Structure formats: structure tokens, C-alpha cells
């Protein structure tokens, strides 16, 4: 299956046309024009996504997979069409490799519970990296604790890039699974994911890739990457909250036990036992987030209409411009400065707590995030309790990075 994103090669965006699709960007924050630089946490929604959800509820909505009446059949068709559309976006071989979940967090927990835990024995190990989000740490800690296994961690270099030698040397016979971010939500580091997956596979180790920060801003081809599993979150890619996708190679999904029990994931229920559906429905117990899936499909269609190559090119220009501005500012220190960066810039300001800096920026209408960004082990590695993070989306501009730099000069004046 090949998505239209593979054909799309436009390398520039009509940024004013793009921004006009996002009504939230026309609003104000603290009475100032909004500069929204918190896209790593969640993105604003285009009109086409809002309209897709409104249309579903307004023009006729029914539950999926459960009825023979017209509303149910129509809604089921839209829901399953969304699965096909997202499979094409990720270049999955088959729509049955797309499991709808609440987000990347649930996708990782599903794999931890249904694939890894039954295969893990005492003394085994799971491999992650120092740059992971808590959602790609805690599920593995829980599994390892239950099974008497060890969680191994590949260190990050000072510049925010993975220590490749340490990664390679960690791939021992003890390691039964590897889970790794495609793009760091804190540092913006783009990992050489295809190479890392290949190294794991050479050692016979299956891999999950956390693609929550990659899918909104670059072309993701799961067949080219080769990972056994790939997790994405809808709300980080201009879709609704409460919806995400676990891509899994079908042969892997077919080996997995159900994660939750309930309606629609079964073919037969008797007091003597139950029989389960084939993937993906085996992992979609109960009424799913129907509007979320349809909204996510609308977001995917919007991204494809822009061209993922154009989105990536535009975002990289903005984030690199912003990083260059910040490098030149007194008392501002970037945390990690990888050669290949996407999405995020994290920094600290000498003599200013990140929360104070974020509050002062907010007073100027500039939305950034301050804190540990659900990556406390990474903060510990850099010896800081928190950072300020500016994270860009496809609608951000160089002039908004200028506004950020202007706001930071104001912060430096308040805290001389």
C-alpha cells in the first residue's frame, strides 16, 4: 500500500494559507497576538478536522460494527476508511496493521503487556535510551519489575545525540526488546532510526519506535524503517485528543494476546471461554473513539495535501533559525544541540527559573512549555530540574521566533 505522501515533493508552504486554516491562531493570549510554540505538547486543529467531527455528529452518527441500520453502516464505513487512510499515510502493507488506541502511550502499553511481557523471563532485559519520554520508560519498568528483568539505558551525549557505540554494544543476547524515540520531545534529536532498527534486527531483537514527535513533521514509511511496531498520537499531528495508532507488522500482532476484554474484540463468548477476533479488532475492545479516528483521518488528509516534504522543510527552517537566535543570546544555554533537529529547542537561562521565564513569555502572548517535559531522567543527565521548550508546528514562522527572542530579552531585563 502506497500513500500519496510518497509522490508529494513540494518543498514550500504557503504559510499564510496554512495559518488561515487554524482559527485558534487568530486569537489572543493575555491580550497579545498568540505565538503558539507548544506544539510538542499538543497542536492546534485545522478547520477540516473540526468540520469532519462536526459533520459526523450533525449529519448522522451510529455505533460501529454493531448495526445493520443506515447510520451504523455509514459510520462504520467512515471509521474503517480512516484506518485505510492512516495505513496509506504510514505506508503500512495492510490496513489490518493499524490498531486504534488512545495515543502513543496506550500503544506502548499495549505492546508491553501483550507482546513483550509474555516473552520476558527473569534475567532478560529491555533496552531504551536516556532521551525517552516517561511513556516509553514507565511501561517497561513495570514489565521488568513483574518479570524480574532489567531495563537497560543507552546514554545520550552532551550534544543530545545518542551514543551509537553504547547502543551497539548494548545489543546482547539478554536484550529481548528495544523501544526508542524517533524524535526526542525535549532535544528535538532525530535518531537514525532505520539504522538502529537494522542493528537490533541483526541481533534478533524486535523494536518499537515512539513516533509521536516524528509523524507530524516528517515522512514516515514504516516499511522503510522496518520497525516491528510504530506508535503515534493524533493530537500531536493536528488531530483530536484521545486517539492514536499502533502500527504493528501483522505477523507480530497475530502473535499477541488481547490487552483488554469486552465487546467487539471477540468472535464468540461462552462460560467455558471466549474466542477472539483477528487483529486489529482483537485490540479494540468496546466502543472506540469513532470521532477521533475520523478526525485523525482528516488531519492526515490535510498533511498529505500540504506534502510532508514541504512540512519538514518549512519546520526545519523555522527551528534552525530559532536555535541560531537563541545561541547568540547572553545567558541562554541550549540543552542538547544535535546536528539533526526537528520540532523542539530546549534551553535554560542563567539566573532565571524556567517557570518564571515561561510566565513572562506568556504575558507577551508567547506559549512555551517549562518543566521536565515527562523526561525526568534526561533532565537529571543534564543536571537541570527543568528547561524552557519552544516547539514548532507547520504554521510557525521565523517572525514568531523573532518574537520569542524579543520576549527572552524582556526576561533578561526583569532578571538582570
BATILUM-769781 format. One record per residue (C-alpha): residue number from 1; residue in three letters; x, y, z. Coordinates in steps of 0.001 Angstrom, whole numbers. Example, Ala and Ser with C-alpha at 12.3 -4.5 7.8 and 13.67 -1.06 7.14 Angstrom:
BEGIN
- 1/Ala/12300/-4500/7800
- 2/Ser/13670/-1060/7140
This chain:
BEGIN
- 1/Unk/0/0/0
- 2/Unk/1470/3351/-1005
- 3/Unk/234/6683/289
- 4/Unk/106/9828/-1804
- 5/Unk/2700/11300/591
- 6/Unk/5366/9320/-1255
- 7/Unk/4599/11099/-4510
- 8/Unk/4281/14573/-2984
- 9/Unk/7525/16520/-3388
- 10/Unk/6509/20133/-2869
- 11/Unk/9163/21799/-733
- 12/Unk/7464/25023/286
- 13/Unk/4311/26010/2137
- 14/Unk/2006/28958/1521
- 15/Unk/2285/29875/5177
- 16/Unk/-490/32478/5187
- 17/Unk/-2888/29979/3595
- 18/Unk/-1820/27390/6154
- 19/Unk/-2339/29734/9103
- 20/Unk/-5793/30711/7840
- 21/Unk/-6853/27065/8288
- 22/Unk/-6257/27267/12073
- 23/Unk/-8840/29505/13759
- 24/Unk/-7083/29361/17145
- 25/Unk/-4100/31215/15692
- 26/Unk/-6282/34265/15100
- 27/Unk/-6944/34576/18818
- 28/Unk/-5087/36457/21507
- 29/Unk/-3290/35367/24662
- 30/Unk/-3143/37765/27607
- 31/Unk/-4426/40388/25179
- 32/Unk/-1469/39944/22831
- 33/Unk/-1321/38211/19426
- 34/Unk/-847/34499/20090
- 35/Unk/2550/32976/19345
- 36/Unk/1962/29275/19890
- 37/Unk/5218/27392/20474
- 38/Unk/3978/24415/22490
- 39/Unk/3378/22004/19631
- 40/Unk/5432/19255/21257
- 41/Unk/2696/19036/23897
- 42/Unk/-248/19345/21516
- 43/Unk/-1111/21064/18243
- 44/Unk/-3889/23387/17168
- 45/Unk/-6581/21952/14889
- 46/Unk/-7341/22933/11291
- 47/Unk/-10870/23696/10172
- 48/Unk/-11053/20469/8144
- 49/Unk/-10593/18384/11314
- 50/Unk/-13138/20431/13259
- 51/Unk/-15580/20146/10367
- 52/Unk/-15103/16378/9974
- 53/Unk/-16059/15838/13617
- 54/Unk/-18975/18293/13435
- 55/Unk/-20270/16631/10272
- 56/Unk/-20167/13166/11847
- 57/Unk/-22313/14211/14800
- 58/Unk/-24534/16580/12811
- 59/Unk/-25347/14508/9733
- 60/Unk/-25839/11081/11221
- 61/Unk/-23884/9112/13772
- 62/Unk/-24193/5488/14860
- 63/Unk/-22041/2951/16655
- 64/Unk/-19609/964/14531
- 65/Unk/-19523/-2767/13754
- 66/Unk/-22787/-3313/15603
- 67/Unk/-25761/-2465/13490
- 68/Unk/-27406/-3119/10158
- 69/Unk/-29174/240/10134
- 70/Unk/-28056/3002/7828
- 71/Unk/-26372/5253/10419
- 72/Unk/-24294/2402/11803
- 73/Unk/-23259/1250/8352
- 74/Unk/-22294/4761/7257
- 75/Unk/-20313/5433/10424
- 76/Unk/-18584/2052/10215
- 77/Unk/-17559/2826/6645
- 78/Unk/-16050/6168/7674
- 79/Unk/-14274/4567/10635
- 80/Unk/-12730/1789/8559
- 81/Unk/-11892/4242/5757
- 82/Unk/-9914/6182/8376
- 83/Unk/-7918/3041/9116
- 84/Unk/-7131/2613/5411
- 85/Unk/-6154/6269/5066
- 86/Unk/-3775/6156/8045
- 87/Unk/-2256/2903/6776
- 88/Unk/-1504/4674/3489
- 89/Unk/-47/7690/5319
- 90/Unk/2410/5426/7161
- 91/Unk/2893/3175/4110
- 92/Unk/1792/81/6019
- 93/Unk/1407/-3054/3907
- 94/Unk/-2157/-3613/5080
- 95/Unk/-4855/-1663/6918
- 96/Unk/-5086/-4570/9373
- 97/Unk/-1702/-3415/10722
- 98/Unk/-3352/-264/12128
- 99/Unk/-4746/-525/15667
- 100/Unk/-6697/2448/17032
- 101/Unk/-5682/3349/20594
- 102/Unk/-5946/6448/22835
- 103/Unk/-2479/7675/21907
- 104/Unk/1174/6685/21729
- 105/Unk/1122/5987/25478
- 106/Unk/-1557/3331/25148
- 107/Unk/179/1913/22069
- 108/Unk/3387/1374/24059
- 109/Unk/1496/-123/26998
- 110/Unk/-341/-2464/24618
- 111/Unk/2922/-3800/23207
- 112/Unk/4479/-4049/26674
- 113/Unk/1526/-6054/28012
- 114/Unk/558/-8160/25009
- 115/Unk/3818/-8783/23160
- 116/Unk/6797/-8278/25480
- 117/Unk/5648/-9432/28909
- 118/Unk/4630/-12964/27834
- 119/Unk/8077/-13391/26224
- 120/Unk/10167/-11955/29037
- 121/Unk/11893/-14136/31610
- 122/Unk/13915/-13450/34728
- 123/Unk/17362/-12135/33814
- 124/Unk/16248/-10814/30410
- 125/Unk/16487/-7132/29503
- 126/Unk/14571/-4405/27654
- 127/Unk/16601/-1623/26013
- 128/Unk/15610/2061/25922
- 129/Unk/17552/5326/25712
- 130/Unk/18220/8223/28042
- 131/Unk/16144/10579/25891
- 132/Unk/12822/8719/26224
- 133/Unk/9511/10238/27299
- 134/Unk/8073/8773/30515
- 135/Unk/5515/6892/28407
- 136/Unk/8426/4958/26894
- 137/Unk/10059/4320/30278
- 138/Unk/7400/3519/32874
- 139/Unk/5631/684/30968
- 140/Unk/8989/-1086/30614
- 141/Unk/9841/-531/34267
- 142/Unk/6538/-2148/35251
- 143/Unk/7030/-5124/32917
- 144/Unk/10633/-5664/34037
- 145/Unk/9638/-5464/37686
- 146/Unk/6900/-8065/37227
- 147/Unk/9165/-10446/35306
- 148/Unk/12461/-9951/37140
- 149/Unk/14052/-8438/34043
- 150/Unk/16350/-5410/33741
- 151/Unk/15795/-2110/31973
- 152/Unk/18991/-1096/30153
- 153/Unk/19544/2529/29140
- 154/Unk/21689/3822/26266
- 155/Unk/23282/7174/27234
- 156/Unk/22945/10468/25396
- 157/Unk/25969/12602/24511
- 158/Unk/26262/16212/25639
- 159/Unk/25083/17461/22225
- 160/Unk/21835/15483/22570
- 161/Unk/22699/12706/20160
- 162/Unk/22581/9035/21042
- 163/Unk/25856/7338/21885
- 164/Unk/25931/4980/18898
- 165/Unk/28792/2852/20233
- 166/Unk/26968/2287/23509
- 167/Unk/23806/1373/21621
- 168/Unk/25634/-1186/19518
- 169/Unk/27446/-2717/22488
- 170/Unk/24182/-2989/24471
- 171/Unk/22646/-5396/21958
- 172/Unk/23420/-8586/23858
- 173/Unk/21594/-11914/23959
- 174/Unk/19888/-10761/27165
- 175/Unk/18018/-7990/25350
- 176/Unk/14637/-9256/24193
- 177/Unk/13121/-5962/23075
- 178/Unk/14118/-2379/22227
- 179/Unk/11883/709/22402
- 180/Unk/13229/4016/21133
- 181/Unk/12064/7519/20175
- 182/Unk/12233/8546/16537
- 183/Unk/12466/12220/17601
- 184/Unk/13162/13451/21147
- 185/Unk/10341/15547/22583
- 186/Unk/12885/17576/24613
- 187/Unk/16012/17894/22493
- 188/Unk/14498/17622/19021
- 189/Unk/17133/14989/18208
- 190/Unk/16259/12961/15115
- 191/Unk/17601/9468/15672
- 192/Unk/18961/7442/12701
- 193/Unk/16026/5150/13240
- 194/Unk/16349/2917/10176
- 195/Unk/19969/2144/11100
- 196/Unk/19132/1490/14758
- 197/Unk/16274/-844/13831
- 198/Unk/18575/-2724/11454
- 199/Unk/21168/-3165/14214
- 200/Unk/18515/-4574/16540
- 201/Unk/17187/-6937/13903
- 202/Unk/20685/-8197/13145
- 203/Unk/20833/-9152/16836
- 204/Unk/17370/-10756/16662
- 205/Unk/15726/-8033/18767
- 206/Unk/12225/-6708/17894
- 207/Unk/11784/-2914/18030
- 208/Unk/9064/-405/18862
- 209/Unk/9554/3172/17654
- 210/Unk/7835/6017/19507
- 211/Unk/6891/8237/16581
- 212/Unk/4730/10750/18443
- 213/Unk/7104/13634/17620
- 214/Unk/8073/12407/14147
- 215/Unk/4759/11711/12392
- 216/Unk/3560/15363/12476
- 217/Unk/6705/16744/10876
- 218/Unk/8346/14247/8529
- 219/Unk/7501/11487/6111
- 220/Unk/7198/8202/7991
- 221/Unk/7439/4997/5970
- 222/Unk/7092/2080/8349
- 223/Unk/8184/-428/5725
- 224/Unk/11368/1535/5019
- 225/Unk/12081/1991/8748
- 226/Unk/11467/-1698/9302
- 227/Unk/10350/-1473/12939
- 228/Unk/8063/-4163/14297
- 229/Unk/5858/-1513/15934
- 230/Unk/5405/2245/15482
- 231/Unk/3311/4448/17800
- 232/Unk/1706/7831/17018
- 233/Unk/-592/10296/18816
- 234/Unk/-3369/12085/16940
- 235/Unk/-3368/15286/18979
- 236/Unk/296/15954/18186
- 237/Unk/-421/15773/14445
- 238/Unk/-3309/18267/14237
- 239/Unk/-5957/15662/15048
- 240/Unk/-8171/15222/18128
- 241/Unk/-7090/14135/21585
- 242/Unk/-7844/10627/22789
- 243/Unk/-6894/8922/19520
- 244/Unk/-3671/7373/18340
- 245/Unk/-2367/4469/16336
- 246/Unk/-241/1444/16955
- 247/Unk/1207/168/13706
- 248/Unk/2387/-3400/14044
- 249/Unk/3659/-5876/11488
- 250/Unk/706/-8187/11045
- 251/Unk/2648/-11298/11984
- 252/Unk/3607/-9613/15289
- 253/Unk/32/-8526/16031
- 254/Unk/-1236/-12023/15272
- 255/Unk/1097/-13421/17956
- 256/Unk/-208/-11086/20654
- 257/Unk/-2725/-11750/23400
- 258/Unk/-5604/-9285/23909
- 259/Unk/-4853/-6219/26001
- 260/Unk/-8432/-5616/27177
- 261/Unk/-11574/-7732/27068
- 262/Unk/-15032/-6550/26036
- 263/Unk/-17368/-6077/23142
- 264/Unk/-16245/-6267/19517
- 265/Unk/-12865/-7886/20220
- 266/Unk/-14443/-11367/20342
- 267/Unk/-15983/-13776/17866
- 268/Unk/-17645/-15946/20493
- 269/Unk/-18241/-15796/24237
- 270/Unk/-19236/-18849/26291
- 271/Unk/-18963/-19592/30004
- 272/Unk/-16351/-22121/29013
- 273/Unk/-14236/-19411/27373
- 274/Unk/-14047/-16846/24588
- 275/Unk/-12608/-16707/21086
- 276/Unk/-11001/-13512/19863
- 277/Unk/-11091/-11553/16644
- 278/Unk/-8079/-11326/14370
- 279/Unk/-6004/-8116/14553
- 280/Unk/-6616/-5237/14673
- 281/Unk/-10087/-5685/16216
- 282/Unk/-8657/-8021/18867
- 283/Unk/-7105/-4945/20461
- 284/Unk/-10066/-2565/20147
- 285/Unk/-12405/-3622/22960
- 286/Unk/-15607/-1635/23425
- 287/Unk/-16871/1368/21526
- 288/Unk/-13823/3101/20040
- 289/Unk/-13175/6813/19687
- 290/Unk/-15077/6986/16419
- 291/Unk/-14975/10760/16029
- 292/Unk/-11306/10713/16979
- 293/Unk/-10418/8253/14233
- 294/Unk/-12394/10195/11634
- 295/Unk/-10838/13463/12845
- 296/Unk/-7354/11938/12669
- 297/Unk/-8021/10788/9101
- 298/Unk/-8976/14386/8243
- 299/Unk/-5717/15593/9803
- 300/Unk/-3741/13033/7806
- 301/Unk/-5509/14116/4613
- 302/Unk/-4632/17729/5401
- 303/Unk/-957/16901/5982
- 304/Unk/-837/14957/2726
- 305/Unk/-2411/17888/856
- 306/Unk/479/20071/2046
- 307/Unk/3105/17411/1336
- 308/Unk/5198/16004/4166
- 309/Unk/8419/17025/2427
- 310/Unk/7185/20625/2413
- 311/Unk/6133/20405/6058
- 312/Unk/9527/19023/7061
- 313/Unk/11453/21606/5035
- 314/Unk/9450/24510/6472
- 315/Unk/9645/23339/10074
- 316/Unk/13377/22692/9905
- 317/Unk/13969/26178/8559
- 318/Unk/11999/27704/11438
- 319/Unk/13525/25562/14189
- 320/Unk/17091/26043/12914
- 321/Unk/16520/29789/12662
- 322/Unk/15212/29804/16230
- 323/Unk/18148/27772/17535
- 324/Unk/20575/30172/15855
- 325/Unk/18858/33157/17504
- 326/Unk/18996/31552/20948
- 327/Unk/22653/30521/20593
- 328/Unk/23506/34192/20171
- 329/Unk/21727/35383/23312
- 330/Unk/23595/36100/26551
- 331/Unk/22932/33741/29495
- 332/Unk/20863/31402/27293
- 333/Unk/22184/27837/27036
- 334/Unk/20715/25238/24713
- 335/Unk/20243/21808/26278
- 336/Unk/21485/19435/23630
- 337/Unk/22277/20862/20220
- 338/Unk/22056/17907/17820
- 339/Unk/23208/18086/14236
- 340/Unk/19824/16885/13022
- 341/Unk/16995/18596/14911
- 342/Unk/13228/18561/14439
- 343/Unk/10434/20181/16355
- 344/Unk/11937/21310/19642
- 345/Unk/14507/23629/21202
- 346/Unk/15121/23302/24951
- 347/Unk/17136/25838/26883
- 348/Unk/17886/27303/30292
- 349/Unk/18608/30899/31244
- 350/Unk/21291/31659/33796
- 351/Unk/19718/33103/36944
- 352/Unk/16105/32516/35816
- 353/Unk/13894/29575/36727
- 354/Unk/12265/28086/33609
- 355/Unk/8777/28582/35085
- 356/Unk/9461/32285/35657
- 357/Unk/10723/32646/32088
- 358/Unk/7643/30862/30708
- 359/Unk/5308/33049/32781
- 360/Unk/6937/36233/31493
- 361/Unk/6756/34961/27910
- 362/Unk/3092/34113/28458
- 363/Unk/2471/37718/29466
- 364/Unk/3721/38627/25970
- 365/Unk/1324/36138/24340
- 366/Unk/4059/33553/23726
- 367/Unk/3105/29999/24678
- 368/Unk/6088/27795/25533
- 369/Unk/6431/24925/27987
- 370/Unk/8553/24838/31113
- 371/Unk/9241/21775/33224
- 372/Unk/10750/18330/32866
- 373/Unk/8652/17526/29767
- 374/Unk/7895/13997/31023
- 375/Unk/11607/13247/30730
- 376/Unk/12992/13494/34257
- 377/Unk/15876/11054/33660
- 378/Unk/17035/13256/30774
- 379/Unk/16858/16362/32977
- 380/Unk/18978/14523/35541
- 381/Unk/21509/13633/32850
- 382/Unk/21938/17358/32045
- 383/Unk/21932/18367/35710
- 384/Unk/18881/20647/35481
- 385/Unk/15459/20353/37138
- 386/Unk/13636/21772/34124
- 387/Unk/14039/23615/30842
- 388/Unk/12083/26036/28718
- 389/Unk/10982/24351/25495
- 390/Unk/9889/26076/22310
- 391/Unk/8392/23547/19918
- 392/Unk/7273/24411/16408
- 393/Unk/4474/23260/14156
- 394/Unk/3823/23623/10454
- 395/Unk/2129/27015/10980
- 396/Unk/5008/28683/12847
- 397/Unk/7219/31302/11220
- 398/Unk/10623/32920/11541
- 399/Unk/8898/36100/12743
- 400/Unk/7448/34125/15663
- 401/Unk/10970/33035/16546
- 402/Unk/11938/36714/16453
- 403/Unk/9064/37339/18864
- 404/Unk/10419/34599/21150
- 405/Unk/13878/36203/21124
- 406/Unk/12314/39608/21868
- 407/Unk/10372/38054/24764
- 408/Unk/13532/36487/26147
- 409/Unk/15288/39854/26084
- 410/Unk/12425/41105/28236
- 411/Unk/13015/38170/30624
- 412/Unk/16703/39111/30868
- 413/Unk/15732/42700/31721
- 414/Unk/13406/41555/34527
- 415/Unk/16086/39188/35896
- 416/Unk/19344/41128/35335
